[in-house]
Amino acid sequence: MIITYWIIAAAVFGVIEILTLGLTTIWFAGGALAGAAMAALGFPITVQLIVFFVVTGLLLVITRPIATRYLNNRVTKTNVDSLIGMTGIVMETIDNLKAQGQVQVNGQVWSARSSSEEHIINEQEKVEILAVSGVKLIVKEKGGD
């Protein structure tokens, strides 16, 4: 009778994994199948639970790094994140209240806003890029702000 519960648990974990595709419950499905195998062999519930947790843990530790490496390689990476922390030169005075400002970084000119609403950064000042918001750089004066 307990074997039925293990198989149902494995099926539920499997369905959740299919719906989410997040590699979060597949390890539990494997553990539940191992628990079902222990139930089929007549082992007591404590042994079944121990095997469930051990197998789940082993599957997680051993296979997750391999699976995430191969399954997450389709993510398209952009160069925008590489801008954070870089230094740029203000090409047009940055004034958040007037919604104006441009910064040149890596030979490209970007719209820019100061990280501080009331702070104006003048042309030719060096700025540090803190973040990218849409198509605008969020900057602070290099060494200041």
N, CA, C and O atoms as a DFTB+ gen file, in Angstrom:
580 C
 N C O
     1  1       0.817      -1.196       0.000
     2  2       0.000       0.000       0.000
     3  2       0.863       1.262       0.000
     4  3       0.554       2.221      -0.708
     5  1       1.933       1.272       0.781
     6  2       2.798       2.457       0.867
     7  2       3.505       2.715      -0.460
     8  3       3.833       3.855      -0.787
     9  1       3.736       1.650      -1.217
    10  2       4.377       1.804      -2.525
    11  2       3.547       2.717      -3.440
    12  3       4.095       3.459      -4.255
    13  1       2.239       2.649      -3.292
    14  2       1.344       3.498      -4.088
    15  2       1.598       4.971      -3.789
    16  3       1.624       5.805      -4.694
    17  1       1.784       5.275      -2.511
    18  2       2.049       6.664      -2.126
    19  2       3.373       7.163      -2.703
    20  3       3.475       8.306      -3.149
    21  1       4.379       6.300      -2.689
    22  2       5.670       6.684      -3.263
    23  2       5.549       6.956      -4.759
    24  3       6.116       7.924      -5.267
    25  1       4.818       6.111      -5.453
    26  2       4.646       6.296      -6.908
    27  2       3.841       7.560      -7.204
    28  3       4.147       8.293      -8.145
    29  1       2.812       7.808      -6.396
    30  2       2.040       9.049      -6.561
    31  2       2.937      10.257      -6.307
    32  3       2.882      11.236      -7.052
    33  1       3.761      10.199      -5.263
    34  2       4.677      11.307      -4.959
    35  2       5.644      11.525      -6.126
    36  3       5.887      12.665      -6.521
    37  1       6.193      10.446      -6.677
    38  2       7.112      10.569      -7.818
    39  2       6.395      11.194      -9.008
    40  3       6.968      12.033      -9.702
    41  1       5.151      10.795      -9.251
    42  2       4.386      11.354     -10.368
    43  2       4.105      12.842     -10.146
    44  3       4.218      13.643     -11.073
    45  1       3.742      13.202      -8.928
    46  2       3.476      14.623      -8.622
    47  2       4.748      15.442      -8.819
    48  3       4.705      16.497      -9.452
    49  1       5.872      14.980      -8.293
    50  2       7.136      15.690      -8.491
    51  2       7.480      15.801      -9.973
    52  3       7.962      16.836     -10.433
    53  1       7.228      14.726     -10.714
    54  2       7.494      14.748     -12.154
    55  2       6.626      15.751     -12.885
    56  3       7.112      16.472     -13.756
    57  1       5.353      15.809     -12.545
    58  2       4.441      16.771     -13.187
    59  2       4.852      18.204     -12.851
    60  3       4.857      19.073     -13.723
    61  1       5.196      18.444     -11.591
    62  2       5.652      19.793     -11.204
    63  2       6.888      20.173     -12.001
    64  3       7.008      21.310     -12.459
    65  1       7.808      19.231     -12.170
    66  2       9.022      19.507     -12.946
    67  2       8.689      19.826     -14.399
    68  3       9.265      20.746     -14.980
    69  1       7.782      19.087     -14.978
    70  2       7.380      19.332     -16.366
    71  2       6.755      20.711     -16.507
    72  3       6.997      21.409     -17.492
    73  1       5.954      21.106     -15.526
    74  2       5.286      22.406     -15.582
    75  2       6.239      23.571     -15.365
    76  3       6.073      24.629     -15.972
    77  1       7.241      23.389     -14.501
    78  2       8.135      24.504     -14.180
    79  2       9.446      24.492     -14.954
    80  3      10.023      25.550     -15.207
    81  1       9.917      23.325     -15.327
    82  2      11.214      23.177     -16.007
    83  2      12.333      23.920     -15.289
    84  3      13.231      24.477     -15.921
    85  1      12.268      23.920     -13.961
    86  2      13.256      24.670     -13.182
    87  2      14.293      23.809     -12.500
    88  3      15.082      24.317     -11.703
    89  1      14.315      22.525     -12.790
    90  2      15.222      21.588     -12.126
    91  2      15.123      21.731     -10.613
    92  3      16.131      21.856      -9.918
    93  1      13.889      21.711     -10.118
    94  2      13.694      21.854      -8.683
    95  2      13.106      20.610      -8.038
    96  3      13.382      20.332      -6.872
    97  1      12.300      19.860      -8.776
    98  2      11.641      18.716      -8.153
    99  2      12.014      17.372      -8.764
   100  3      11.601      16.332      -8.251
   101  1      12.767      17.368      -9.822
   102  2      13.124      16.098     -10.468
   103  2      13.934      15.213      -9.524
   104  3      13.841      13.987      -9.575
   105  1      14.727      15.848      -8.663
   106  2      15.555      15.093      -7.718
   107  2      14.671      14.364      -6.706
   108  3      14.976      13.245      -6.294
   109  1      13.570      15.013      -6.312
   110  2      12.632      14.389      -5.379
   111  2      11.893      13.229      -6.038
   112  3      11.588      12.235      -5.379
   113  1      11.608      13.344      -7.311
   114  2      10.955      12.246      -8.033
   115  2      11.846      11.010      -8.022
   116  3      11.367       9.896      -7.810
   117  1      13.134      11.208      -8.248
   118  2      14.076      10.084      -8.196
   119  2      14.142       9.468      -6.815
   120  3      14.188       8.246      -6.675
   121  1      14.148      10.316      -5.787
   122  2      14.149       9.817      -4.413
   123  2      12.885       9.054      -4.085
   124  3      12.927       8.039      -3.389
   125  1      11.745       9.546      -4.593
   126  2      10.471       8.855      -4.351
   127  2      10.458       7.486      -5.029
   128  3       9.926       6.524      -4.474
   129  1      11.036       7.395      -6.215
   130  2      11.120       6.087      -6.878
   131  2      12.007       5.125      -6.089
   132  3      11.719       3.931      -6.003
   133  1      13.083       5.653      -5.517
   134  2      13.939       4.806      -4.680
   135  2      13.180       4.364      -3.428
   136  3      13.313       3.223      -2.988
   137  1      12.386       5.271      -2.860
   138  2      11.552       4.903      -1.712
   139  2      10.538       3.837      -2.092
   140  3      10.271       2.923      -1.312
   141  1       9.973       3.950      -3.289
   142  2       9.020       2.947      -3.774
   143  2       9.705       1.585      -3.923
   144  3       9.121       0.550      -3.603
   145  1      10.936       1.598      -4.407
   146  2      11.681       0.337      -4.560
   147  2      11.922      -0.308      -3.195
   148  3      11.830      -1.527      -3.057
   149  1      12.230       0.509      -2.192
   150  2      12.440      -0.027      -0.845
   151  2      11.129      -0.592      -0.281
   152  3      11.131      -1.611       0.410
   153  1      10.016       0.079      -0.583
   154  2       8.704      -0.420      -0.127
   155  2       8.375      -1.748      -0.806
   156  3       7.839      -2.664      -0.183
   157  1       8.705      -1.833      -2.095
   158  2       8.430      -3.069      -2.832
   159  2       9.241      -4.239      -2.288
   160  3       8.803      -5.389      -2.328
   161  1      10.444      -3.923      -1.775
   162  2      11.295      -4.975      -1.210
   163  2      10.930      -5.299       0.238
   164  3      11.524      -6.192       0.841
   165  1       9.947      -4.572       0.804
   166  2       9.454      -4.879       2.142
   167  2      10.187      -4.193       3.277
   168  3      10.015      -4.581       4.432
   169  1      11.005      -3.181       2.988
   170  2      11.706      -2.475       4.058
   171  2      10.737      -1.583       4.833
   172  3       9.745      -1.113       4.276
   173  1      11.022      -1.347       6.125
   174  2      10.138      -0.488       6.930
   175  2      10.179       0.975       6.449
   176  3      11.088       1.380       5.725
   177  1       9.183       1.743       6.866
   178  2       9.027       3.122       6.424
   179  2      10.243       3.983       6.784
   180  3      10.592       4.894       6.033
   181  1      10.891       3.706       7.921
   182  2      12.068       4.514       8.287
   183  2      13.188       4.322       7.269
   184  3      13.850       5.290       6.897
   185  1      13.407       3.110       6.820
   186  2      14.421       2.838       5.793
   187  2      14.021       3.503       4.477
   188  3      14.858       4.077       3.780
   189  1      12.737       3.419       4.148
   190  2      12.247       4.045       2.920
   191  2      12.510       5.550       2.943
   192  3      12.973       6.113       1.951
   193  1      12.220       6.202       4.065
   194  2      12.432       7.649       4.191
   195  2      13.915       8.007       4.121
   196  3      14.297       8.989       3.484
   197  1      14.735       7.209       4.775
   198  2      16.185       7.465       4.733
   199  2      16.689       7.339       3.295
   200  3      17.444       8.191       2.827
   201  1      16.282       6.292       2.600
   202  2      16.699       6.106       1.205
   203  2      16.188       7.258       0.344
   204  3      16.910       7.756      -0.519
   205  1      14.938       7.685       0.578
   206  2      14.380       8.819      -0.165
   207  2      15.272      10.053      -0.014
   208  3      15.644      10.671      -1.011
   209  1      15.615      10.413       1.214
   210  2      16.410      11.619       1.445
   211  2      17.842      11.470       0.926
   212  3      18.395      12.412       0.358
   213  1      18.438      10.305       1.115
   214  2      19.809      10.084       0.645
   215  2      19.872      10.144      -0.880
   216  3      20.739      10.817      -1.438
   217  1      18.970       9.453      -1.547
   218  2      18.970       9.442      -3.016
   219  2      18.667      10.837      -3.561
   220  3      19.307      11.277      -4.515
   221  1      17.698      11.536      -2.964
   222  2      17.389      12.903      -3.390
   223  2      18.614      13.787      -3.255
   224  3      18.954      14.533      -4.174
   225  1      19.279      13.704      -2.107
   226  2      20.483      14.521      -1.881
   227  2      21.598      14.200      -2.855
   228  3      22.241      15.100      -3.393
   229  1      21.825      12.915      -3.081
   230  2      22.879      12.512      -4.016
   231  2      22.568      12.980      -5.440
   232  3      23.446      13.493      -6.134
   233  1      21.319      12.802      -5.869
   234  2      20.946      13.264      -7.209
   235  2      21.152      14.771      -7.340
   236  3      21.648      15.258      -8.356
   237  1      20.769      15.488      -6.314
   238  2      20.918      16.937      -6.336
   239  2      22.390      17.340      -6.427
   240  3      22.765      18.152      -7.273
   241  1      23.209      16.777      -5.564
   242  2      24.625      17.151      -5.506
   243  2      25.384      16.707      -6.754
   244  3      26.219      17.452      -7.266
   245  1      25.105      15.514      -7.241
   246  2      25.882      14.963      -8.350
   247  2      25.407      15.460      -9.710
   248  3      26.228      15.812     -10.556
   249  1      24.109      15.492      -9.929
   250  2      23.635      15.776     -11.286
   251  2      23.239      17.232     -11.549
   252  3      23.247      17.653     -12.706
   253  1      22.896      18.009     -10.530
   254  2      22.457      19.383     -10.771
   255  2      23.519      20.238     -11.465
   256  3      23.186      20.926     -12.430
   257  1      24.777      20.229     -11.022
   258  2      25.767      21.048     -11.730
   259  2      25.914      20.668     -13.210
   260  3      26.086      21.535     -14.066
   261  1      25.847      19.392     -13.493
   262  2      25.959      18.929     -14.884
   263  2      24.738      19.366     -15.683
   264  3      24.868      19.877     -16.795
   265  1      23.564      19.166     -15.118
   266  2      22.325      19.519     -15.818
   267  2      22.223      21.019     -16.065
   268  3      21.844      21.434     -17.159
   269  1      22.552      21.832     -15.077
   270  2      22.442      23.280     -15.269
   271  2      23.452      23.774     -16.295
   272  3      23.166      24.721     -17.028
   273  1      24.611      23.163     -16.360
   274  2      25.608      23.574     -17.353
   275  2      25.091      23.349     -18.770
   276  3      25.272      24.198     -19.643
   277  1      24.451      22.210     -18.998
   278  2      23.976      21.896     -20.336
   279  2      22.623      22.512     -20.667
   280  3      22.355      22.818     -21.829
   281  1      21.775      22.697     -19.676
   282  2      20.440      23.230     -19.941
   283  2      20.411      24.758     -19.955
   284  3      19.551      25.340     -20.616
   285  1      21.314      25.417     -19.254
   286  2      21.308      26.882     -19.194
   287  2      22.245      27.523     -20.209
   288  3      22.453      28.736     -20.167
   289  1      22.811      26.747     -21.113
   290  2      23.751      27.316     -22.072
   291  2      23.043      28.018     -23.220
   292  3      23.701      28.638     -24.056
   293  1      21.722      27.937     -23.281
   294  2      20.974      28.595     -24.344
   295  2      20.614      30.036     -24.010
   296  3      19.995      30.719     -24.826
   297  1      20.991      30.511     -22.825
   298  2      20.691      31.880     -22.420
   299  2      21.584      32.831     -23.211
   300  3      22.807      32.690     -23.216
   301  1      20.964      33.794     -23.874
   302  2      21.725      34.763     -24.643
   303  2      22.261      35.834     -23.710
   304  3      21.501      36.505     -23.012
   305  1      23.553      35.982     -23.707
   306  2      24.172      36.971     -22.837
   307  2      24.441      38.242     -23.629
   308  3      24.818      38.199     -24.800
   309  1      24.238      39.371     -22.966
   310  2      24.481      40.654     -23.615
   311  2      25.699      41.318     -22.994
   312  3      26.157      40.926     -21.921
   313  1      26.212      42.320     -23.678
   314  2      27.374      43.037     -23.180
   315  2      26.994      44.186     -22.257
   316  3      27.870      44.835     -21.686
   317  1      25.711      44.444     -22.106
   318  2      25.263      45.558     -21.277
   319  2      25.755      45.402     -19.846
   320  3      26.190      46.377     -19.233
   321  1      25.692      44.189     -19.305
   322  2      26.131      43.974     -17.927
   323  2      27.619      44.259     -17.754
   324  3      28.060      44.586     -16.652
   325  1      28.390      44.138     -18.821
   326  2      29.823      44.405     -18.710
   327  2      30.113      45.889     -18.548
   328  3      31.229      46.258     -18.181
   329  1      29.138      46.748     -18.813
   330  2      29.337      48.200     -18.659
   331  2      29.387      48.625     -17.197
   332  3      30.028      49.619     -16.855
   333  1      28.717      47.877     -16.343
   334  2      28.653      48.245     -14.934
   335  2      30.054      48.233     -14.336
   336  3      30.800      47.262     -14.460
   337  1      30.387      49.349     -13.681
   338  2      31.704      49.506     -13.072
   339  2      32.710      50.212     -13.971
   340  3      33.782      50.606     -13.512
   341  1      32.375      50.375     -15.243
   342  2      33.285      51.037     -16.170
   343  2      33.234      52.554     -15.992
   344  3      32.325      53.090     -15.357
   345  1      34.220      53.225     -16.562
   346  2      34.291      54.679     -16.521
   347  2      33.892      55.241     -17.871
   348  3      34.292      54.728     -18.916
   349  1      33.097      56.304     -17.836
   350  2      32.684      56.983     -19.051
   351  2      32.942      58.473     -18.938
   352  3      33.246      58.987     -17.862
   353  1      32.816      59.161     -20.068
   354  2      32.998      60.614     -20.120
   355  2      31.652      61.254     -20.462
   356  3      30.971      60.828     -21.395
   357  1      31.279      62.278     -19.696
   358  2      30.013      62.969     -19.944
   359  2      30.158      63.797     -21.218
   360  3      31.039      64.650     -21.317
   361  1      29.289      63.537     -22.186
   362  2      29.303      64.254     -23.462
   363  2      28.269      65.383     -23.476
   364  3      28.446      66.382     -24.174
   365  1      27.198      65.224     -22.708
   366  2      26.163      66.251     -22.546
   367  2      25.845      66.301     -21.057
   368  3      25.640      65.261     -20.431
   369  1      25.804      67.493     -20.491
   370  2      25.564      67.654     -19.062
   371  2      24.381      66.789     -18.610
   372  3      23.321      66.776     -19.236
   373  1      24.593      66.075     -17.514
   374  2      23.552      65.200     -16.981
   375  2      22.744      65.978     -15.946
   376  3      23.257      66.404     -14.912
   377  1      21.469      66.146     -16.261
   378  2      20.540      66.850     -15.373
   379  2      19.236      66.055     -15.363
   380  3      18.459      66.112     -16.316
   381  1      19.006      65.324     -14.295
   382  2      17.816      64.475     -14.217
   383  2      16.521      65.277     -14.295
   384  3      15.547      64.818     -14.892
   385  1      16.498      66.470     -13.698
   386  2      15.279      67.272     -13.707
   387  2      14.907      67.722     -15.112
   388  3      13.726      67.888     -15.417
   389  1      15.895      67.918     -15.961
   390  2      15.641      68.304     -17.353
   391  2      15.606      67.086     -18.271
   392  3      15.409      67.223     -19.478
   393  1      15.795      65.908     -17.711
   394  2      15.819      64.654     -18.475
   395  2      16.817      64.719     -19.622
   396  3      16.493      64.383     -20.761
   397  1      18.025      65.152     -19.312
   398  2      19.058      65.221     -20.337
   399  2      20.365      64.654     -19.802
   400  3      20.594      64.596     -18.594
   401  1      21.204      64.244     -20.720
   402  2      22.522      63.762     -20.365
   403  2      22.953      62.615     -21.249
   404  3      22.163      61.737     -21.596
   405  1      24.240      62.643     -21.610
   406  2      24.814      61.566     -22.411
   407  2      26.219      61.271     -21.920
   408  3      26.953      62.156     -21.481
   409  1      26.567      59.992     -22.011
   410  2      27.882      59.522     -21.594
   411  2      28.452      58.668     -22.711
   412  3      27.745      57.883     -23.342
   413  1      29.754      58.840     -22.945
   414  2      30.433      57.990     -23.917
   415  2      31.250      56.956     -23.154
   416  3      32.028      57.277     -22.256
   417  1      31.041      55.700     -23.548
   418  2      31.786      54.602     -22.952
   419  2      32.052      53.579     -24.051
   420  3      31.150      53.218     -24.807
   421  1      33.280      53.123     -24.130
   422  2      33.677      52.160     -25.165
   423  2      33.338      52.648     -26.567
   424  3      32.977      51.852     -27.434
   425  1      33.452      53.932     -26.788
   426  2      33.211      54.488     -28.107
   427  2      31.748      54.663     -28.469
   428  3      31.435      55.108     -29.573
   429  1      30.853      54.324     -27.563
   430  2      29.429      54.473     -27.822
   431  2      28.841      55.531     -26.899
   432  3      29.243      55.664     -25.743
   433  1      27.876      56.283     -27.435
   434  2      27.219      57.313     -26.643
   435  2      25.879      56.768     -26.157
   436  3      25.076      56.261     -26.940
   437  1      25.656      56.885     -24.848
   438  2      24.449      56.400     -24.199
   439  2      23.737      57.564     -23.517
   440  3      24.381      58.505     -23.052
   441  1      22.414      57.497     -23.459
   442  2      21.669      58.406     -22.605
   443  2      22.037      58.046     -21.176
   444  3      22.260      56.877     -20.859
   445  1      22.100      59.057     -20.313
   446  2      22.529      58.786     -18.943
   447  2      21.749      59.639     -17.953
   448  3      21.282      60.733     -18.269
   449  1      21.624      59.105     -16.753
   450  2      21.006      59.820     -15.641
   451  2      21.895      59.640     -14.428
   452  3      22.561      58.616     -14.270
   453  1      21.895      60.649     -13.573
   454  2      22.668      60.595     -12.345
   455  2      21.955      59.716     -11.331
   456  3      20.726      59.652     -11.312
   457  1      22.717      59.046     -10.496
   458  2      22.123      58.221      -9.444
   459  2      21.474      59.089      -8.374
   460  3      20.632      58.621      -7.607
   461  1      21.874      60.359      -8.332
   462  2      21.302      61.304      -7.385
   463  2      20.412      62.275      -8.148
   464  3      20.878      62.948      -9.068
   465  1      19.146      62.355      -7.782
   466  2      18.174      63.160      -8.529
   467  2      18.590      64.624      -8.678
   468  3      18.432      65.200      -9.754
   469  1      19.113      65.226      -7.626
   470  2      19.402      66.659      -7.678
   471  2      20.826      67.002      -8.113
   472  3      21.172      68.178      -8.224
   473  1      21.640      65.998      -8.356
   474  2      23.049      66.242      -8.704
   475  2      23.211      66.408     -10.216
   476  3      22.767      65.562     -10.992
   477  1      23.844      67.495     -10.624
   478  2      24.135      67.755     -12.044
   479  2      25.599      67.422     -12.279
   480  3      26.468      67.806     -11.495
   481  1      25.865      66.702     -13.370
   482  2      27.241      66.337     -13.724
   483  2      27.564      67.014     -15.051
   484  3      26.877      66.805     -16.051
   485  1      28.610      67.822     -15.048
   486  2      28.973      68.635     -16.215
   487  2      29.722      67.832     -17.274
   488  3      30.252      66.752     -17.014
   489  1      29.746      68.409     -18.490
   490  2      30.460      67.803     -19.617
   491  2      31.929      67.595     -19.271
   492  3      32.525      68.349     -18.502
   493  1      32.491      66.543     -19.868
   494  2      33.889      66.146     -19.750
   495  2      34.260      65.565     -18.384
   496  3      35.420      65.221     -18.157
   497  1      33.281      65.451     -17.468
   498  2      33.550      64.808     -16.182
   499  2      33.608      63.291     -16.384
   500  3      32.940      62.748     -17.264
   501  1      34.405      62.623     -15.568
   502  2      34.439      61.164     -15.588
   503  2      33.356      60.648     -14.648
   504  3      33.155      61.175     -13.554
   505  1      32.663      59.605     -15.102
   506  2      31.612      59.007     -14.298
   507  2      31.801      57.494     -14.236
   508  3      32.400      56.882     -15.119
   509  1      31.277      56.924     -13.177
   510  2      31.272      55.468     -13.024
   511  2      29.863      54.971     -13.306
   512  3      28.890      55.543     -12.816
   513  1      29.749      53.908     -14.094
   514  2      28.453      53.342     -14.445
   515  2      28.028      52.391     -13.325
   516  3      28.717      51.418     -13.017
   517  1      26.872      52.699     -12.725
   518  2      26.362      51.908     -11.613
   519  2      25.368      50.838     -12.053
   520  3      25.308      49.746     -11.487
   521  1      24.587      51.183     -13.085
   522  2      23.544      50.254     -13.537
   523  2      23.095      50.647     -14.934
   524  3      23.449      51.712     -15.441
   525  1      22.314      49.777     -15.542
   526  2      21.695      50.064     -16.831
   527  2      20.198      49.897     -16.633
   528  3      19.731      48.845     -16.196
   529  1      19.452      50.943     -16.958
   530  2      17.999      50.915     -16.828
   531  2      17.406      51.156     -18.206
   532  3      17.385      52.286     -18.695
   533  1      16.926      50.090     -18.827
   534  2      16.438      50.213     -20.197
   535  2      17.602      50.527     -21.112
   536  3      18.524      49.725     -21.257
   537  1      17.558      51.721     -21.742
   538  2      18.655      52.149     -22.624
   539  2      19.424      53.308     -22.015
   540  3      20.158      54.007     -22.713
   541  1      19.257      53.514     -20.710
   542  2      19.952      54.608     -20.022
   543  2      20.947      54.055     -19.017
   544  3      20.695      53.058     -18.340
   545  1      22.082      54.729     -18.943
   546  2      23.064      54.388     -17.933
   547  2      22.767      55.185     -16.668
   548  3      22.431      56.366     -16.741
   549  1      22.888      54.560     -15.539
   550  2      22.773      55.239     -14.253
   551  2      24.206      55.396     -13.761
   552  3      24.929      54.417     -13.577
   553  1      24.607      56.672     -13.548
   554  2      26.014      56.952     -13.276
   555  2      26.174      57.803     -12.015
   556  3      25.225      58.409     -11.518
   557  1      27.398      57.822     -11.525
   558  2      27.776      58.765     -10.483
   559  2      29.119      59.337     -10.846
   560  3      29.916      58.699     -11.534
   561  1      29.367      60.530     -10.386
   562  2      30.638      61.186     -10.658
   563  2      31.759      60.328     -10.092
   564  3      31.664      59.830      -8.970
   565  1      32.812      60.158     -10.866
   566  2      33.932      59.309     -10.449
   567  2      34.568      59.916      -9.211
   568  3      35.044      61.051      -9.243
   569  1      34.576      59.174      -8.138
   570  2      35.170      59.649      -6.903
   571  2      34.241      60.511      -6.079
   572  3      34.616      60.946      -4.990
   573  1      33.038      60.770      -6.566
   574  2      32.116      61.631      -5.823
   575  2      30.727      61.073      -5.796
   576  3      30.515      59.877      -5.997
   577  1      29.778      61.946      -5.545
   578  2      28.334      61.687      -5.510
   579  2      27.828      61.320      -4.176
   580  3      26.632      61.078      -4.015
